[in-house]
Amino acid sequence: MTKKDKLKFLTENEGVLNLIPIFVPRLFGQAGHRLRLYYDDYFALGTKRGTIKERWFSSVICANNGPDAAPDEGLSYVNTDDDAAHKISLKEFVDELGREIIGDYLFDKYGTWPMYSKFFDYEGPLFHHLHLGFDDAARVGKLGKPEAYYYPPQMNNYPGNFPHTYFGFSPEVTKEEVAARLADYTDRDIRITELSRAFRVQLGTGWYTPPGVLHAPGSFLTYEPQWNSDVNSVFENVTDGEIYGREFLDENLPEKDKNSVEKVMALLDWEKNVDPDYRKHYYREPVVIEDNEDYTEKWIVYGNDYVAAKELSVKPGKTAVIKDFSAYGCIIVQGWGKMQGHDCATATQLRFGQLSQDEFFVSSDRAEKGITIENRSACEPLVMLKHFPNNPEVPKKV
C-alpha cells in the first residue's frame, strides 16, 4: 500500500484498525497458559525458543529476544483483508501517516507512537529485575522503560504458583548489603529477594513501576502498558529453580562497564527502591470516570508521566459512544458486539498465526469524535482494556 492507500484504508474503516495477535516466546520461566492460545501452540516457534508467555499489543518495536528471534518479533500488524499474507505493520502505518493516525498531540510530542502494552503470563514468579532509566539506556542506544501493571479478572482463572510481587528493598537495607550479594552473582544463590518486600496481588488493581526500581512480578497474568523499550538488568540469579548467568545482570551496560558491581548498582533509583511508603506512592486502585445505565469506564493506569489505560465495560444489550483524548490500542477481554461497525469478540481459543476480532487500534480523529460500541450479548458485559500514552486528561494521582 502507498501512503495514499493507507489513508484511504484508515478512512474506509472509520479510523479503526483490526490488529493481528502477536505472541512472543521467552526462554525463562514456565508458561501460565492463560493467553487463550491453543495448548499445543505454546511451542509454536520450537522448543529452542521456549514457551510463549506474552502477547504484545499496539507495538511499533521489536522484542529484545536473542539471536534466534525473527527481525520483526513483537511488532504489531494490521489485518488488511482477512488474509494474513497481506498484513502491514502498524509501524508502517504510523511512520507514513504520522499525525493523520496518531494526532497532533502525540506526533508533536513524540514523533511516533511511543508505547505498547502486553499480557505477560507466567506460572511462577519472574526474577527480581529493573528497567533502565532514560540516561542509562541511552548509553547503549536504547530508551528507558517505565511500565505499569493491571490484573484483569477476566484473564485470571487461577493465580499461578506465586501470586505476590516484590518491589525494591526493605527500607532499612543498605547499598553495601545489595552490592555484597551482587558480588557473589556467579558463585551461589544470592537470594536477593531476602532484602525485598512482597505484596499480594489483588485482581482489578495495579501498580506503576518507575525505571530503576527492582520488581519480581507474581504469577497472575498481567496487563502491562509500557514505553517503547525492552531493556532490563536481572538482579536475581536463581529464580524458581532456574539459573541466570552474569549476562542477564549487565547485558545493558557499555562493554567497558561489564562485570562491575558499582556500575550495576548505579542503575538503581535508590530512593524509590527503599521508599518506606512504596505502596502509598505506586499502588493503583481503579478510579471510576463514568458509571451509568449503559456503561462503566475506569482509569486503571494513571499517575505517571508516560503511560495510561482505561477499562471500559458496556452493559448487556447496551450501546455507548465513547470519546477519548488521543489514539489508543485496545484488547477485548469479555463479551462480543460491534465497534464502529467492526465485529469485535473476545478470543476463547486462538491458534498461532490466526486472525482475531479482539484487538484494535483507534486513530486520534476517531477517538476524539467518539467510537460507537454495541454490546450484542443479552447477559454479559463487553469489556475492553485501552492503552495509550499519558495526556492532560490522565489523573496525576489518586
C-alpha positions as CSV (number, residue, x, y, z in Angstrom):
1,M,0.0,0.0,0.0
2,T,1.1,3.5,-0.7
3,K,0.6,6.3,1.8
4,K,-2.5,7.4,-0.1
5,D,-3.8,3.8,0.0
6,K,-3.2,3.5,3.8
7,L,-5.0,6.8,4.4
8,K,-7.9,5.6,2.3
9,F,-8.0,2.2,4.1
10,L,-8.0,4.0,7.5
11,T,-10.8,6.3,6.4
12,E,-12.9,3.4,4.9
13,N,-12.5,1.6,8.2
14,E,-13.8,4.5,10.2
15,G,-10.4,5.1,11.8
16,V,-10.3,1.7,13.4
17,L,-7.7,-0.9,12.5
18,N,-8.0,-4.6,13.4
19,L,-4.7,-5.9,14.6
20,I,-3.4,-9.5,14.3
21,P,-2.5,-11.4,17.5
22,I,1.3,-11.2,18.2
23,F,2.7,-13.9,20.6
24,V,6.2,-13.7,22.0
25,P,8.2,-16.6,23.5
26,R,10.7,-16.4,26.3
27,L,13.3,-18.9,27.3
28,F,12.9,-18.4,31.0
29,G,10.1,-19.4,33.3
30,Q,7.0,-21.6,32.8
31,A,4.0,-20.5,30.7
32,G,0.8,-19.7,32.6
33,H,-1.4,-20.9,29.8
34,R,-3.9,-18.0,30.2
35,L,-3.3,-16.3,26.9
36,R,-6.2,-18.2,25.3
37,L,-3.7,-19.8,22.9
38,Y,-4.3,-23.4,21.8
39,Y,-2.3,-25.7,24.2
40,D,-0.1,-27.3,21.5
41,D,0.8,-23.9,20.1
42,Y,2.8,-22.7,23.2
43,F,5.9,-24.2,21.4
44,A,4.8,-22.8,18.0
45,L,8.3,-21.4,17.4
46,G,10.1,-24.5,18.5
47,T,11.5,-25.7,21.9
48,K,14.7,-23.8,21.3
49,R,12.8,-20.6,21.7
50,G,11.0,-21.6,24.9
51,T,7.2,-21.4,25.5
52,I,5.0,-18.4,24.5
53,K,4.4,-16.3,27.6
54,E,3.5,-12.9,26.2
55,R,1.1,-11.3,23.8
56,W,2.0,-7.8,22.6
57,F,-0.5,-5.1,21.7
58,S,-0.1,-1.9,19.5
59,S,3.6,-2.4,19.2
60,V,5.8,-0.5,16.8
61,I,9.0,-2.0,18.2
62,C,10.6,-5.5,18.2
63,A,11.3,-7.7,21.2
64,N,14.9,-7.8,22.6
65,N,14.7,-11.6,22.4
66,G,18.1,-13.0,21.4
67,P,19.8,-14.0,18.1
68,D,17.1,-16.6,17.2
69,A,14.3,-14.1,17.2
70,A,12.7,-13.1,13.9
71,P,13.6,-9.5,12.9
72,D,10.0,-8.4,13.4
73,E,9.2,-10.4,16.6
74,G,6.9,-8.3,18.8
75,L,5.8,-6.0,16.0
76,S,2.1,-5.5,15.6
77,Y,0.4,-6.0,12.2
78,V,-2.8,-4.7,10.6
79,N,-5.3,-7.1,9.1
80,T,-5.9,-5.5,5.7
81,D,-8.2,-8.1,4.0
82,D,-8.6,-11.1,6.3
83,D,-5.6,-12.7,4.6
84,A,-2.6,-12.8,7.0
85,A,-0.2,-12.9,4.0
86,H,-1.2,-9.3,3.2
87,K,-0.6,-7.9,6.6
88,I,1.1,-4.5,7.0
89,S,2.9,-3.4,10.2
90,L,1.3,-0.8,12.5
91,K,4.7,0.8,12.5
92,E,4.4,1.4,8.7
93,F,1.0,3.0,9.2
94,V,2.4,5.2,11.9
95,D,5.6,6.1,10.1
96,E,3.8,7.0,6.9
97,L,0.6,8.6,8.2
98,G,2.0,10.3,11.2
99,R,-0.3,12.9,12.7
100,E,-3.1,11.6,10.4
101,I,-3.3,8.5,12.6
102,I,-1.8,9.4,16.0
103,G,-3.0,13.0,16.0
104,D,-1.2,16.4,16.6
105,Y,-0.6,16.0,20.3
106,L,1.3,12.7,20.1
107,F,3.1,13.5,16.9
108,D,4.3,16.9,18.1
109,K,5.4,15.5,21.4
110,Y,7.0,12.2,20.3
111,G,7.0,12.0,16.5
112,T,5.7,8.4,16.8
113,W,3.5,6.0,18.8
114,P,5.8,5.8,21.9
115,M,4.3,2.9,23.9
116,Y,2.9,-0.6,23.7
117,S,1.2,-3.0,26.0
118,K,1.3,-6.7,26.6
119,F,-0.1,-9.6,28.6
120,F,2.6,-11.4,30.4
121,D,1.7,-14.8,31.6
122,Y,4.0,-16.9,33.9
123,E,3.0,-19.8,36.1
124,G,5.7,-18.9,38.6
125,P,7.4,-15.7,39.7
126,L,9.6,-13.6,37.5
127,F,13.1,-12.7,38.5
128,H,13.9,-9.6,40.6
129,H,14.9,-7.1,37.9
130,L,14.8,-3.4,36.9
131,H,14.3,-1.5,33.7
132,L,16.9,1.2,32.9
133,G,16.2,4.9,33.2
134,F,16.5,7.0,30.1
135,D,20.1,8.2,30.7
136,D,21.4,4.7,31.4
137,A,19.6,3.2,28.5
138,A,20.9,5.9,26.1
139,R,24.4,4.8,26.8
140,V,23.6,1.5,25.0
141,G,21.5,3.2,22.3
142,K,18.1,2.4,23.9
143,L,15.2,4.0,25.6
144,G,14.3,3.9,29.3
145,K,11.3,1.8,30.3
146,P,8.6,3.0,32.7
147,E,5.8,0.4,33.0
148,A,2.5,-0.2,34.7
149,Y,0.6,-3.3,35.8
150,Y,-3.1,-4.1,35.9
151,Y,-4.5,-7.6,36.9
152,P,-7.6,-8.2,34.7
153,P,-10.1,-10.6,36.4
154,Q,-11.4,-11.8,33.1
155,M,-7.9,-13.3,32.2
156,N,-7.1,-14.9,35.5
157,N,-9.0,-18.1,36.2
158,Y,-6.2,-19.2,38.5
159,P,-3.4,-17.5,40.4
160,G,-0.3,-19.5,39.4
161,N,2.3,-20.6,41.9
162,F,3.3,-17.3,43.5
163,P,0.7,-14.6,43.4
164,H,2.8,-12.0,45.1
165,T,5.1,-9.2,43.7
166,Y,8.3,-8.0,45.2
167,F,9.2,-4.3,44.8
168,G,12.6,-2.7,45.7
169,F,14.2,-3.3,49.0
170,S,13.0,-3.1,52.6
171,P,13.7,0.5,53.8
172,E,16.5,-0.5,56.2
173,V,18.5,-2.3,53.6
174,T,21.8,-0.6,52.6
175,K,23.6,-0.3,49.3
176,E,26.5,-2.2,50.8
177,E,24.2,-5.2,51.6
178,V,23.0,-5.3,48.0
179,A,26.5,-4.9,46.5
180,A,27.8,-7.7,48.6
181,R,25.1,-10.0,47.2
182,L,25.8,-9.0,43.6
183,A,29.5,-9.7,44.1
184,D,28.6,-13.4,44.5
185,Y,26.3,-13.5,41.4
186,T,28.2,-16.4,39.7
187,D,29.2,-18.2,42.9
188,R,26.0,-19.0,44.8
189,D,22.3,-18.4,45.1
190,I,22.4,-14.8,46.3
191,R,18.7,-14.8,47.3
192,I,18.3,-11.1,46.6
193,T,14.6,-11.1,47.5
194,E,15.5,-11.7,51.1
195,L,16.2,-8.0,51.1
196,S,13.0,-7.1,49.4
197,R,9.3,-6.9,50.3
198,A,6.3,-8.6,48.6
199,F,2.7,-7.6,48.2
200,R,-0.1,-10.0,47.5
201,V,-1.6,-9.4,44.0
202,Q,-5.2,-8.1,44.1
203,L,-7.3,-8.7,40.9
204,G,-8.8,-5.5,39.4
205,T,-6.0,-3.3,40.8
206,G,-2.5,-2.4,39.6
207,W,0.9,-0.7,40.2
208,Y,3.1,1.9,38.5
209,T,6.8,0.8,38.3
210,P,9.3,3.6,37.6
211,P,12.6,2.9,35.8
212,G,15.4,1.9,38.1
213,V,13.1,0.1,40.6
214,L,13.5,-3.6,41.2
215,H,10.5,-5.8,40.9
216,A,9.8,-9.5,40.7
217,P,6.2,-9.9,39.2
218,G,4.0,-12.5,40.7
219,S,2.2,-15.3,38.8
220,F,-1.1,-13.7,37.8
221,L,-1.5,-12.8,34.1
222,T,-0.7,-9.1,33.9
223,Y,-1.8,-6.4,31.5
224,E,1.3,-4.1,31.2
225,P,1.3,-0.8,29.4
226,Q,4.9,0.4,28.9
227,W,7.3,2.6,27.0
228,N,8.8,1.6,23.7
229,S,11.7,-0.4,25.2
230,D,12.7,-3.9,26.1
231,V,15.7,-3.3,28.3
232,N,16.5,-4.6,31.8
233,S,19.0,-5.8,34.4
234,V,18.3,-9.0,36.3
235,F,19.5,-8.8,39.9
236,E,18.3,-12.3,40.9
237,N,20.5,-15.2,39.7
238,V,18.3,-18.1,40.8
239,T,14.5,-17.9,40.4
240,D,12.1,-20.7,40.9
241,G,14.9,-23.2,40.3
242,E,16.2,-21.5,37.1
243,I,19.8,-20.1,37.0
244,Y,20.6,-16.8,35.2
245,G,24.1,-16.1,34.0
246,R,26.0,-12.9,34.6
247,E,25.0,-11.6,31.1
248,F,21.4,-11.1,32.5
249,L,22.8,-8.7,35.1
250,D,24.9,-6.5,32.9
251,E,23.8,-7.1,29.3
252,N,22.6,-3.4,29.0
253,L,25.9,-1.9,30.3
254,P,28.5,-0.5,27.9
255,E,31.2,-3.1,27.3
256,K,33.7,-1.2,29.4
257,D,31.4,-1.4,32.4
258,K,30.5,-5.1,32.3
259,N,31.5,-7.2,35.4
260,S,31.4,-4.0,37.5
261,V,29.1,-4.2,40.6
262,E,29.5,-0.5,41.0
263,K,28.1,0.2,37.5
264,V,25.2,-2.2,38.0
265,M,24.4,-0.5,41.3
266,A,24.3,2.8,39.5
267,L,21.3,1.6,37.5
268,L,19.2,1.7,40.7
269,D,17.0,4.6,41.6
270,W,17.9,4.0,45.2
271,E,15.5,6.3,47.0
272,K,12.5,4.8,45.2
273,N,13.7,1.3,45.9
274,V,13.8,1.8,49.7
275,D,10.7,4.2,49.8
276,P,9.0,3.3,53.2
277,D,5.7,4.4,51.6
278,Y,6.1,2.5,48.4
279,R,2.6,1.1,48.3
280,K,1.1,4.6,49.0
281,H,3.1,6.1,46.1
282,Y,2.8,3.4,43.4
283,Y,-0.2,1.1,44.1
284,R,-3.2,2.0,41.9
285,E,-6.9,1.3,42.7
286,P,-9.2,1.9,39.7
287,V,-10.8,5.3,39.5
288,V,-14.3,5.5,38.1
289,I,-14.8,8.0,35.3
290,E,-18.4,7.3,34.5
291,D,-21.0,4.7,35.6
292,N,-24.4,4.9,34.0
293,E,-27.1,2.6,32.7
294,D,-25.1,1.9,29.5
295,Y,-21.5,1.6,30.5
296,T,-18.8,1.9,33.2
297,E,-15.4,3.3,32.5
298,K,-12.4,3.5,34.9
299,W,-8.9,4.7,34.9
300,I,-6.7,1.6,35.6
301,V,-3.3,3.1,34.8
302,Y,-2.5,6.7,35.7
303,G,-0.4,8.8,38.0
304,N,2.8,8.8,35.9
305,D,4.3,10.9,33.0
306,Y,4.3,8.1,30.4
307,V,1.5,5.5,30.1
308,A,-2.2,5.3,30.8
309,A,-5.0,2.8,30.5
310,K,-8.8,2.6,30.9
311,E,-11.2,-0.3,31.4
312,L,-14.5,0.2,29.5
313,S,-17.4,-2.1,30.3
314,V,-20.5,-1.8,28.1
315,K,-23.5,-3.4,29.8
316,P,-25.5,-6.2,28.3
317,G,-27.6,-5.1,25.3
318,K,-26.4,-1.5,25.5
319,T,-24.7,0.9,23.1
320,A,-22.3,3.6,24.2
321,V,-20.5,6.4,22.3
322,I,-17.1,6.9,23.9
323,K,-14.7,9.8,23.3
324,D,-11.0,9.8,24.1
325,F,-8.3,12.5,24.0
326,S,-5.9,10.6,21.8
327,A,-5.3,7.5,19.7
328,Y,-5.3,4.2,21.6
329,G,-4.8,0.5,21.3
330,C,-7.3,-1.9,22.8
331,I,-8.0,-5.5,23.6
332,I,-11.4,-7.1,24.2
333,V,-11.3,-9.4,27.3
334,Q,-15.0,-10.2,27.7
335,G,-18.1,-10.3,25.5
336,W,-18.9,-9.5,21.9
337,G,-20.6,-7.0,19.7
338,K,-19.7,-4.1,17.3
339,M,-17.0,-1.5,17.4
340,Q,-17.7,1.4,15.0
341,G,-19.2,-1.1,12.6
342,H,-16.4,-3.7,13.1
343,D,-17.3,-7.1,14.6
344,C,-15.5,-7.5,17.9
345,A,-15.4,-10.6,20.1
346,T,-13.3,-12.0,22.9
347,A,-10.9,-14.7,21.8
348,T,-11.7,-18.0,23.6
349,Q,-9.0,-20.1,21.8
350,L,-6.5,-18.9,19.2
351,R,-4.1,-20.8,17.0
352,F,-0.7,-19.3,16.5
353,G,-0.9,-17.0,13.4
354,Q,-4.7,-16.9,13.4
355,L,-6.6,-13.7,12.9
356,S,-8.9,-12.4,15.6
357,Q,-11.6,-9.8,16.4
358,D,-10.3,-8.9,19.8
359,E,-7.6,-6.3,19.2
360,F,-7.8,-2.9,17.6
361,F,-6.0,0.4,17.1
362,V,-8.2,3.6,17.1
363,S,-6.9,6.7,15.3
364,S,-6.8,10.0,17.1
365,D,-9.6,11.5,14.9
366,R,-11.9,8.7,15.6
367,A,-11.2,8.7,19.3
368,E,-11.9,12.4,19.6
369,K,-15.2,12.2,17.5
370,G,-16.3,9.1,19.6
371,I,-16.5,5.5,18.8
372,T,-19.8,3.6,18.9
373,I,-19.6,0.3,20.8
374,E,-22.6,-2.1,20.8
375,N,-22.8,-5.0,23.3
376,R,-24.8,-7.7,21.5
377,S,-24.9,-10.1,24.4
378,A,-28.0,-10.2,26.5
379,C,-26.2,-11.5,29.6
380,E,-22.6,-10.4,29.9
381,P,-20.7,-7.1,29.6
382,L,-18.4,-6.2,26.7
383,V,-15.1,-5.3,28.5
384,M,-12.3,-3.5,26.8
385,L,-8.8,-2.5,28.1
386,K,-7.5,0.6,26.3
387,H,-3.8,1.7,26.4
388,F,-2.2,5.0,25.3
389,P,0.5,7.5,26.2
390,N,0.0,9.9,29.0
391,N,-2.0,13.0,28.2
392,P,-3.5,16.1,30.0
393,E,-6.7,14.2,30.9
394,V,-5.0,11.4,32.8
395,P,-5.2,11.8,36.6
396,K,-1.8,12.7,38.1
397,K,-2.5,10.8,41.4
398,V,-5.3,9.3,43.5
